[in-house]
Amino acid sequence: MRNRHVKVAVIQAAPILFDKQSAMDKISTMTKEAAEQGAELIVFPEVFLPGYPRGLSFGARVGSRTPDGRKDWERYWSSAIDVPGDETKQIGDLAKELGVHLVIGVVERDQEFSTGTLFNTMIYIGPDGELLGKHRKLVPTGSERLLWGQGDGSTLTVIDTPFGRVGGLICWENYMPLARTAMYAQGIDIYVAPTADARDSWQSTIRHIACEGRCFVLSCNQFATKESYPADLAYYPDIEQDPEVLSKGGSAIVGPLGEYIAEPLYNQEGIIVATLDLSEIVRSRFDFDPVGHYSRPDVFQLIVNETKQDIVQRKQ
């Protein structure tokens, strides 16, 4: 029997960019603060570890890259983590100490084939300290494609918990209708949507997903200022003329009929806490279930390739 109520927390903050220890310290501090408020599921923003490099060009133009830009990227690569690895073990120890589920956006280094590729990844840690799964962003957006590789269908992850099935997509892959459908088809109850989008249109997106999927949506963004950027970056001048607040946030929690449970938080760091009544999901699906009675498999079918896509196939 599932718990029908769960207290959740969405963290709106940013570490010092490229500073892995700064991110780890904030994860520890803010997780403890959320746990003290009774949160059982705690969500951190997109690539919180070690930060989202908003506004930086890394010296990249169409047809050319610069030596200094490569050095900035090397610094970003050095602050990424292995999954699993030392940092996931430390985060797991924290989750076990506090008895909470954690969902955290990280920059992941490829360990299997190439040490040169990074992924925009969301990791799931259980209250036993174990790494329960991960999701790699399917399509990095715009200039992000120079920083991160593409995930595949093997990490369209949904985690079964005592309070429901938890999963989600990262930022603009939430605009991919078929990817959303693949998540709904796994019986998702709590849909996690870490993002770097602070625009008003993102609020329409998360409310639509909640209403479409008949699920709770936890949207999580960083509140980032220029103070969180190391001034000794070669391409720090890229942001010198930008406003002091680089990302105003907008983290929010939405119910399964599309209404706010917690309104968007703007222009400050903070923790949004709310208690979810999972019975609302059942009630909301009375008149609409996108992969149940409101689907038409005789007309539409979705094929999801969940096979891990390896560049090298090793045969004995």
MIVO-345784 format. One record per residue: residue in one letter; x, y, z of N, C-alpha, C, CB in turn. Coordinates in steps of 0.05 Angstrom, whole numbers, plus 32768, in hexadecimal, padded with zeros to 4 digits. Atoms other than C-alpha are relative to their C-alpha. Glycine has a CB too. Example, Ala and Ser with C-alpha at 12.3 -4.5 7.8 and 13.67 -1.06 7.14 Angstrom:
<recs>
A80127FE8800080F67FA6809C8012801880007FEC80018019;S7FF07FE87FFF81117FEB808F7FF18016800E800980097FE3;
</recs>
This chain:
<recs>
M80117FE880008000800080008012801980007FED80008019;R7FEF7FE88002801E80427FEA7FF7801580157FFE800C7FE4;N80077FE97FEF8021807F80187FF180137FEE801A800D800C;R80107FEE80107FEB80AE7FFF8008801D80027FE37FFD8008;H7FF67FE47FFD800E80ED8017801F7FFF80017FF4800E8019;V7FE37FFE7FFE80568102800D8007801E7FFF800E7FF17FE8;K7FF67FE47FFF807A8143801E801880027FED80078009801D;V7FEA7FFD801480A8815B7FE5800C801B80037FF57FFC7FE4;A7FF27FE6800080DB81937FDF800E80047FE6801480018017;V7FF27FF7801980F581B87FA28014801580097FEC800B7FEB;I7FEA7FEE7FF8813881DB7FAB800580147FE9801A7FF08007;Q7FFA7FEB80138143821D7F87801A800E80097FE980157FFC;A7FE67FF47FF8818D82307F8C80147FFA7FEA800A7FF3801B;A7FEA8005801381CF822F7F67801A7FFF800F800180167FE9;P7FE580017FF48216821B7F7A801280147FF2800B7FE47FFE;I7FEB7FF2800F8256823F7F6680067FEF7FE7801980058011;L7FFD800F8019825C822B7F1D801C7FF47FFE7FFA80137FE8;F7FE780108003829281F77F0E800D7FF8801A801380117FEF;D7FF580067FE6829C81ED7F587FF07FE9800C7FFF80198013;K800D80197FF8828981A57F687FFA8000801E80107FE87FF8;Q800380007FE3829381AE7FB37FEA80138009801A8006800E;S80157FED7FF9826681EB7FB57FE57FF37FFC800280197FEE;A8019800D8006822E81C27F957FFB7FEA801580007FF37FE4;M800380157FEC823A81877FC57FF8800C801B80197FEF8002;D80067FF37FE6823881B680017FE3800A8000801380188005;K801C7FF7800181F681D57FEA7FED7FE980007FFC80117FE6;I801180177FFF81D881917FDD7FFD7FF6801D800B7FE97FEE;S800180097FE581EA817D80247FEF80138012801C7FFD800C;T800D7FEC7FEF81D281BD80457FE280027FFB800D801B7FFC;M801C7FFB8007819181C5801F7FEF7FE680027FFE800B7FE4;T800E80197FFB817F817B80227FF97FFE801D80117FE87FF7;K800680017FE48185817E806D7FEA80138009801A80058011;E80157FEC7FFA815B81BD80707FE57FF67FF78007801B7FF3;A8019800A800A8125819D80457FF67FE8801180027FF87FE3;A800780177FEF8127815D806E7FF58008801B80187FED8003;E80097FF67FE6811E818580AE7FE3800A7FFE801280178009;Q801C7FF7800580DD819F808F7FEE7FE87FFA7FFF80157FEA;G80108018800480C6815780867FFF7FF67FE47FE580068008;A80008009801B80D5814F803C800B7FE37FFD801080137FEE;E7FF8801C800680DA81068024800C7FFD7FE47FE87FED8003;L7FF68000801B80E881157FDB800B801D7FFB7FEA7FF87FEA;I7FF37FE680038119814E7FCC800D80027FE4801680058016;V7FF87FFE801C812881687F86801280197FFD7FE880037FED;F7FEE7FEA8007816381937F6E7FFF80057FE2801D7FF88009;P80037FF7801C816881B97F2B80117FF17FEC8006801D7FFE;E7FF0800A8016818481A67EE8801E800680047FF6800C7FE5;V7FE27FFE7FFD81D0819A7EEA800880118018800C800B7FE7;F7FF87FF17FE881D381B67F31801D7FFA80077FED7FF98017;L7FE480087FFB821481907F39800E7FFC7FE580017FE58011;P7FF57FE87FF1823E81B77F247FF5801A7FF6801D80007FFD;G800C7FE68008820F81EC7F077FFB80027FE2801280168008;Y80077FFB801C81F082057EC6800E80187FF67FE180037FFD;P7FEE7FEA8009822182317E9E7FF180147FEE80187FF57FF2;R80117FED801081EC82627E86801180187FF67FE9800A8011;G7FF37FE9800B820782977E58801C7FFD7FF6800080158013;L7FE480048009824C82797E4B80027FF47FE5800F7FEF8015;S7FFD800A801C8263826D7E0480157FEB7FFD800680177FEE;F7FE98012800182A182437E14801080057FE67FF67FE38001;G7FF07FF9801882C082677DD87FF77FF27FE7801C7FFA8005;A800A80108017829482417DA77FF080127FED7FEF7FE9800A;R800F7FF38015827C825F7D667FFD7FEB7FEA800E801A7FF5;V8004801380168262823B7D28801A7FFE7FF07FE880077FEE;G7FE78004801082A1821E7D08801A8003800F800080127FE9;S7FE77FFB7FF182D2822E7D407FFC7FFE801E800C801B7FF9;R7FFE80007FE282E682247D89801A800C80077FFD7FE2800B;T7FE77FF27FF9831C82487DB0800F7FEF80157FFA801C800B;P7FF1800E7FEB8354822C7DDD7FF68008801C801D80077FFD;D800A7FF87FE6833A82557E187FE57FF480067FFF801F8002;G801A800C7FFD82F4823B7E0D80027FE380077FEF80047FE7;R7FFC801C7FF9830E81F47E0F80097FFD801D80167FF47FED;K7FF780027FE4832F82037E527FE880048013801580168005;D80197FFD7FEF82EC821D7E6E7FF07FE680007FEF80177FF5;W800F8019800182CB81DD7E56800E7FEA80107FFC7FF77FE2;E7FF180147FF0830281B37E757FFA8004801D801F80027FFA;R80077FFA7FE482F381D67EB77FE47FF580068002801E8005;Y801B800A7FFC82AA81C47EAF80007FE180017FED80097FE9;W7FFD801D800082BC817C7E9E800C7FF6801A80127FF77FE8;S7FF380097FE782E881777EDC7FED80028017801980128005;S80137FFE7FEA82AE818C7F087FE87FEE7FFD7FF6801D8001;A801580148004828081567EEB80057FE880127FFE7FF87FE2;I7FFE80177FEE827481147F0F7FFC7FE67FF17FEC80028017;D8006801A800A827380CA7F017FE77FF5800E80187FEC8005;V8019800B7FF6823180A57F0A7FFF7FE27FFA7FE7800E7FF4;P7FFB7FFA7FE4823A807C7F34801D800980047FFA7FE88012;G7FE67FF67FFA8276809B7F568001800A801C800980157FEC;D7FFC7FF67FE4829180BD7F947FEA80138008801B800F8002;E80147FED7FF8825E80F57F927FE57FF380047FFE80177FEA;T801A800E7FFC822280C77F8980007FF1801A7FF97FEE7FE8;K7FFE800E7FE7823C809F7FC47FFC80148017801C7FF28003;Q80047FEC7FEB824080DF7FEF7FE380098002801280187FFB;I801C7FF8800081FA80F47FDA7FEF7FE9800B7FF780087FE3;G800E80167FF681E280AE7FE880027FFE801E800A7FE67FF4;D7FFC80007FE381FF80B1802E7FEE8015800D801D80048008;L80117FEA7FF581DA80F380397FE27FF77FFF8004801A7FEF;A801C80088002819880D680207FF97FEA80157FFA7FF57FE4;K800480157FEC81A08099804D7FFF800C801C80167FEB7FFE;E80007FF37FE581B180C4808A7FE5800D8006801680158001;L80187FF07FFC817280EE807F7FE77FF07FF9800180197FF0;G801780118007814580B680647FEE800D7FEA7FEF7FFB8018;V800F7FF28015813180DD802580077FF57FE48005801E8001;H7FFB8004801D812B80D37FDA800B801A7FF57FE67FF77FF0;L7FF47FE9800D815781037FB280007FFD7FE2801D8005800A;V7FFE7FFE801D815281187F69801180187FFA7FE480017FF2;I7FED7FEA8003818D81427F53800A80017FE380187FFD8013;G7FF47FFC801A81A4815F7F10801E800280027FF480187FF2;V7FE38001800081ED81507F02800B80017FE4800A7FE88010;V7FF180048019822081557ECB80107FE68003801380197FF9;E7FF4801B7FFE8236810D7EBF80157FFC7FEA7FEA7FEB7FFD;R7FEB80088013827780F67E9F7FFA7FE47FF6801C8001800D;D8002801A800B827280BB7E7080187FEF800A800080017FE1;Q7FEB80117FF5829980827E9180067FE87FEE7FF87FF6801B;E7FFE801A800E828F804A7E5F801180017FE77FE67FF67FF9;F7FF37FFF801A82A880607E1A801380177FFC7FEC7FFF7FEB;S7FF17FE8800682C380A67E1C8001801280197FF380107FE8;T7FFE7FED7FEA82DE80D57E517FFB801C7FF8801C7FFE800D;G80037FE5800A82CE81107E257FE380097FFD800D80027FE6;T801C7FF88003828281107E267FF38003801B7FF17FEA7FEF;L800F7FFA7FE88256812E7E5C7FE27FFC7FF98005801C800A;F801D80028003820B81227E677FF2801180157FF77FE38002;N80127FF27FEE81D5814D7E867FEE7FEA800C7FEF80177FF2;T800C80187FF581BB81197EB77FF08006801A80157FEB8007;M80107FFE7FE7818781127EEF80037FE5800E7FE280077FFA;I7FFC80187FF0819880E07F267FEB7FFD8015801C7FFF800C;Y801480077FEB816880BD7F56800F7FF180167FE97FF07FF4;I7FF3800D7FE9818280AB7F9B7FEA7FF9801480158013800E;G801580097FEE815880827FCC80088004801D7FFB7FE37FFC;P7FFB7FFC7FE481528087801880137FEB800C7FE78001800F;D7FEC80137FF7817F804A801E801C80077FF77FF87FE47FF6;G7FE77FF6800A81B680727FFD80087FF57FE580157FF88013;E7FF9800C801A81B4804A7FBC7FF980127FE97FF27FE57FFE;L80077FF3801981B680677F767FEB7FF07FF2801A80037FEE;L8017800F800A817280537F5C7FFE80017FE27FE7800A800C;G80017FFD801D817B806B7F158008801C7FF77FE37FFB7FF6;K7FF97FE6800B818B80A57EE77FF180047FE6801F80027FFC;H800B7FF8801A817080CA7EAB801380137FF37FE3800C8002;R7FF07FED8010819B80EA7E757FEF800F7FED80177FF07FF1;K800F7FEE8012817E81257E5080027FF67FE38009801D8002;L8000800B801B8169810C7E0B800C80137FEB7FE47FF87FF8;V7FF77FEC80148176814C7DE48008801A800F7FEA80067FEB;P7FF87FE67FF681A081857E017FF780167FED801F80018004;T800C7FEB800F818481C77DEB801480147FF57FEB800E8010;G7FEF7FEB800C81A781F77DBB801E7FFC80057FF8801B800B;S7FE380017FFB81EF82067DD180077FEB8014800A801B8009;E7FFA80167FED81E981D17E07800B7FE77FF27FE67FF88010;R7FF78018800E81F7819E7DD1801E7FFE7FFD7FF37FFF7FE4;L7FE380018000824081B17DD2800B7FF7801B800B801C7FF8;L7FF880087FE6824381A37E1C7FFA7FE380077FF480128015;W800B801A7FF7821A81637E247FF87FEF7FE87FE880058012;G800980148014820E81247DFC7FE27FFA800380107FE78002;Q801D8008800081C981067DED7FFC7FE680107FF67FFE7FE4;G800780187FF281AA80D47E1C7FF17FED7FED7FEF80068018;D801080128010818480977E027FE97FF5801180127FE87FF6;G8018800A7FF3814580707E1380047FEE80187FF07FF27FEC;S7FFB80127FEA816780447E467FFE800F801B801C7FF47FFD;T80027FF27FE78163807C7E7A7FE680108002801880138003;L801B7FF47FFB8119808F7E747FF57FF4801A7FEC7FFA7FE8;T8002800E7FE68118807E7EBE7FE8800A8010801980058010;V80157FFB7FEC80DD807A7EED80067FEE80187FE37FFB7FF4;I7FF9800D7FE780EA80677F367FE67FFA8010801480118010;D801780077FEF80B780417F6080088006801D7FF97FE17FFD;T7FFB7FF87FE480B3805E7FA77FE77FF980108006801E8002;P801880067FEF808580537FE37FE980137FFB80098001801D;F80167FEC8003805E80917FCF7FF980047FE28009801A800C;G80077FFD801C805980877F8380187FFE7FEE7FF2801A7FFC;R7FEB80038014808080837F43800B801B7FF87FF67FF17FE7;V7FF37FE7800480B280BB7F3980137FFF7FE880108008801A;G7FEE7FFF801780D480CF7EF87FFE801C7FF47FF97FEB7FEB;G80027FE6800D80DB81097EC8801380047FE9800480158015;L7FEF7FF7801680FE812E7E90800C801B80077FEF80027FE6;I7FF07FE87FF9813081677E907FFB80167FEC801E7FF88000;C80037FE7800F811F81AD7E787FF17FFC7FE6801C800C7FFA;W80107FFF8019810C81B17E2E7FFA7FE57FF4800F80117FEC;E800A801A800A810781667E227FE47FFC800980137FE98009;N801C80017FF880C581727E467FEE800B7FE97FFC80108019;Y80107FF8801780AF81917E047FFE7FEA7FEB800D80197FF3;M80018017801380B7814D7DE27FE77FEF8007801A7FEF8002;P8019800E7FF9807081307DE180037FE280037FEA80067FEB;L7FFC801D7FFE808780E97DD5800F7FF88018800D7FF57FE7;A7FF180057FE780B980EC7E0E7FED80018018801780138003;R80147FFE7FEB808181037E3C7FEE7FE780017FEF801A7FFE;T801180178002805580CB7E24800E7FE7800B7FF77FFB7FE4;A7FF080177FF6808C80987E3380018000801E801C80017FF4;M80007FFE7FE3808F80B27E7A7FE47FFA800C8009801C8009;Y801B80067FF6804380B17E847FFA7FE27FFF7FEB800F7FEF;A8006801D8003804180697E6B800D7FEF8015800A7FF77FE4;Q7FF4800F7FEA806D80557EA67FF28005801A801E80088002;G80107FFC7FE98037806A7ED6800B801580137FFE7FE6800F;I7FF37FEB7FEF805A80A97EEF7FEB800F8010800F80137FEE;D80117FF17FEE803A80CA7F2B800B801C80077FFC7FF0801A;I7FF27FE77FFA806D80FF7F3D801580057FEA800E7FFF801D;Y7FF07FFA8018808D811F7F008014801680077FEE80087FE8;V7FEC7FEC7FF980CF81437F0D800A800D7FE680187FF2800F;A7FF97FF0801880E1817B7EDC8015801580077FE8800D7FF4;P7FEB7FEC7FFB8124819C7EED8005800F7FE6801B7FF28009;T7FFF7FEF8017813181D57EBE8015801780037FE5800C7FF9;A7FF07FE77FFE815B82137EAD7FEF80167FF3801B7FFD7FF1;D80127FEE800D811E82377E907FF0801080157FED7FF27FEC;A800E7FF07FEC810482717EBA7FEA80117FF380148012800F;R80147FEF800E80D4828E7E867FE47FF9800880037FFD7FE2;D801C80057FFA808982947E8F7FF57FE87FF17FF080197FFA;S800A80168010807E82627E5880057FE5800C800C80017FE4;W7FFB80197FF3809E822C7E827FEA7FF98014801C8001800F;Q801680057FEE806782347EB57FE87FF37FF27FF8801A800F;S8016800D8010803482247E7F80077FE37FFA7FFC80107FE6;T7FF8801B8007805D81E77E6D7FFC7FEC8017801E80007FF9;I800280137FEA805F81C87EB27FE37FFC80098010800A8018;R801D80027FF9801581D67EBE7FF37FEE7FEB7FF2801B8001;H800B80118015800581B57E7B80087FE38005800A80097FE5;I7FF7801C7FFB803081777E8C7FF07FF48017801E80008007;A800F800A7FEA800D81707ECF7FE47FF87FF87FFF80148017;C801C800480097FC881757EAF7FFF7FE97FEC7FF480197FF5;E7FFF801480157FDB81497E7480067FE4800C801580077FEB;G7FF780197FF47FFE81137E9D7FF07FF78018801C80018007;R800F80057FE77FCE81187ED880147FF680167FEA7FEB7FFC;C7FEB80067FED800B81197F058009801A800E80197FF17FF3;F7FF37FE97FF4802E81477F36801980077FF180067FFA801E;V7FE87FF7800D806581717F178010801080137FFA80107FE6;L7FED7FF17FEF80A181897F3F8015800C7FED800F7FED8015;S7FEE7FF1801280C581BE7F168015800F80107FF080147FEE;C7FEA7FF77FF0810981D37F2F8014800F7FEF800E7FE8800F;N7FED7FEF800F8136820C7F168014800C80137FF180157FF0;Q7FEC7FF27FEF8175822E7F2F7FF9801D8002801C7FFC7FF4;F7FFF7FE37FFE817582747F4A801E80067FFF7FF2800B801B;A7FE47FFC800481B8828B7F2F8006801E7FFB800A7FEF7FE8;T7FF77FE5800481DD82CD7F31801D7FFF7FF67FFE8011801A;K7FE57FFE800B821F82E57F1380157FFA80168006801B7FF4;E7FED80067FEA823F82DD7F5880077FE280027FF38009801A;S7FFB801C7FFF823B82927F4F80137FF67FEA7FE67FF07FFE;Y7FEE80078016826A82947F13801D800880077FF8800F7FE6;P7FE47FF97FFB82B682917F1B800980167FEC80137FE77FFD;A7FF87FE9801182D282D37F0080197FFA7FF0800580188011;D7FE78006800F831282B17EE77FFB7FEF7FE880147FF48013;L8006800F801982EE828B7EAF800980117FE87FE27FF97FFE;A7FF87FF18018830A829D7E6B7FE9800E7FF3800D7FEC7FEC;Y80187FF4800D82C482AB7E527FEC800C80137FF37FEC7FEE;Y80117FF17FED82A982CE7E907FF580197FF3800F80068019;P800B7FE8800D82A2830D7E647FE67FFB7FF18014800B7FED;D80198006800E826882E97E417FE8800980107FFE7FE27FFB;I80177FF97FEF823B82FA7E7D8003801C800D7FFC7FEB8015;E7FFB7FE67FF28259833D7E937FEA80147FFC801B800B7FF7;Q80167FED8006822183657E717FE57FF68007800280087FE3;D801A800C7FF981EA83367E897FF6800B801A80027FE18001;P800A7FF87FE681BC83477EC3800D7FF080167FE17FFD8001;E7FF4800E7FEA81D583347F087FF27FE580067FFE80118019;V800F80197FFD819E82FF7F0E7FFF7FF37FE57FE38005800B;L7FFE800F801981AC82CC7ED77FE97FED7FFD801A7FF27FFE;S8017801180008173829D7EE97FEF8006801880087FE17FFF;K80117FF77FE9813882B57F137FF17FE9800D7FEC80157FF6;G800D80177FF3811F826F7F237FE67FF97FF47FFD8005801D;G801B8008800980D582607F1E7FF97FE480077FFE80037FE2;S8007801B7FF780D5821D7F417FE48000800B80147FF68016;A801C80017FF8808F82057F507FF77FE280027FEE800E7FEB;I800B801A7FFD806481C97F627FE380017FF680017FF5801D;V801A7FFF800D802581B97F397FF17FE58005800480057FE1;G801180177FFC7FEB81897F467FF67FF47FE77FE980078012;P8007800F80187FCE81567F167FE8800A7FF07FF97FE48008;L80137FF280107F9781847EFE800B801A7FF57FE68005800F;G7FF27FE9800B7FCA81BA7EEC8000801980117FF380077FE6;E80017FE97FEE7FC081E77F28801A800080117FE77FFF8013;Y7FE97FFE7FEF7FFA82027F517FFA7FF6801D800A801E8001;I800080067FE4800681E17F9480138013800E80087FE28005;A7FED7FEB7FF78042820F7F9E800680127FE9801A7FF3800C;E7FFC7FED80158046824E7F74801E80047FFA7FF4801C8008;P7FE47FFD80088086825E7F4E800F801380138002800B7FE4;L7FEF7FF07FEF80BF827A7F798014800E7FEE800F7FEF8015;Y7FEE7FF0801280E682B37F578013801180117FEF80117FEE;N7FEC7FEB7FF6812482DD7F65800A7FFB801C7FF3801A7FFE;Q7FF380077FE7813C82B87FA280067FE380027FED80098018;E7FFB801C7FF9815A82787FBB7FEB7FF78014801D7FFD800B;G8014800A7FEC812A824C7FE17FFA7FE37FFC7FE780107FFD;I800A801C8000810A82097FF07FE280018000800B7FF08018;I801D8002800180C281FC7FDB7FF87FE5800B7FF580047FE2;V800980197FF380A081C780067FE27FFE7FFE80097FFF801E;A801D80048002805B81A97FFB7FFA7FE380067FF680087FE4;T8009801B7FFB8034816C80107FED7FF87FE97FF27FFD801B;L801080098017801781457FD57FED7FEA800980127FF57FE9;D801480157FFB7FD8811B7FDB7FFE7FF07FE67FE3800D8008;L7FFF801180187FE280E27FAA7FE57FF77FF780127FE88005;S801C800780087F9780D37FAB7FF680137FEA7FEE80018018;E80087FED80147F9081117F7F80057FF57FE4800E801B8004;I7FFA800B801A7FB080EB7F467FEA7FEE7FF6801B7FF08001;V8016801280077F7A80B57F467FE780117FF87FF97FED8017;R80177FF080067F4480EA7F498002800F7FE67FFB80148017;S7FFC7FF180187F6381127F117FFD7FF07FE7801C800D8000;R8001801180187F6580D67EE27FE47FF57FFB80137FE98003;F801C800880047F1980CC7EE87FF780067FE47FEE800E8014;D80097FF8801B7F0E80F27EA7801580027FEB7FF2801B8002;F7FEB7FFF80147F5280F07E8680187FF0800A8009801E7FFA;D7FE880107FFB7F8A80BD7E85800F7FFD7FE57FFA7FE4800D;P7FF47FFE801B7FBB80CA7E4B800A7FE67FF5801780138001;V7FF7801A800A7FD480837E477FED7FE98008801D7FF9800A;G801580137FF97F9480617E5F7FE880047FEF7FF98003801E;H80197FFF800F7F4C806E7E4C7FFF80177FEC7FE980038013;Y7FFF7FEA80137F5F80AE7E2680157FFB7FEA8006801A800E;S7FED800780167F92808A7DF97FF07FF27FEA80177FEF800B;R800D800E80177F81806D7DB580167FEF7FF37FF380147FEC;P7FEA8010800C7FB480357DA87FF97FF47FE580067FE98013;D80088009801B7F8B80217D6B800780157FEB7FE27FFA7FFF;V7FF97FEA80137F9E80657D4D801D800880047FED80188006;F7FE57FF77FFA7FDF80797D70800F7FEB80107FFF801B800F;Q7FEF80117FF08019804F7D89801C800C800180027FE37FF4;L7FE57FF67FFC805C80637DA680137FE98005800180148018;I7FEB80147FFC809A80377DA18017800E800E80097FF37FE5;V7FEA7FF47FF180CF80467DD580177FEC80007FF88006801D;N7FE8801180008115802A7DCB800F8004801A801380067FE7;E7FF37FFD7FE6812F801E7E11801C7FF180017FEE7FF58016;T7FE6800D8001816F7FFB7DF980168014800380037FF07FE6;K7FE97FEE7FFE81B0801A7E0F801080007FE680137FF68017;Q7FF37FFD801A81D380357DD2801E800280037FF580197FF1;D7FE380017FFD821C80207DD4800D80027FE480087FE6800E;I7FF17FFD8019824D80367D9E800F7FE77FF9801280188002;V7FF18019800482737FF57DA77FF07FE8800B801C8002800D;Q800D80187FF782517FB17DAA80157FEB80047FEA7FF77FEC;R7FEC80147FFA827E7F7F7DCD7FF47FE48000800E8006801B;K8009801B800182747F367DBC80167FEC80087FF67FF97FE3;Q7FED80147FF782957EFA7DDD80057FEB7FEA7FF67FF2801A;
</recs>
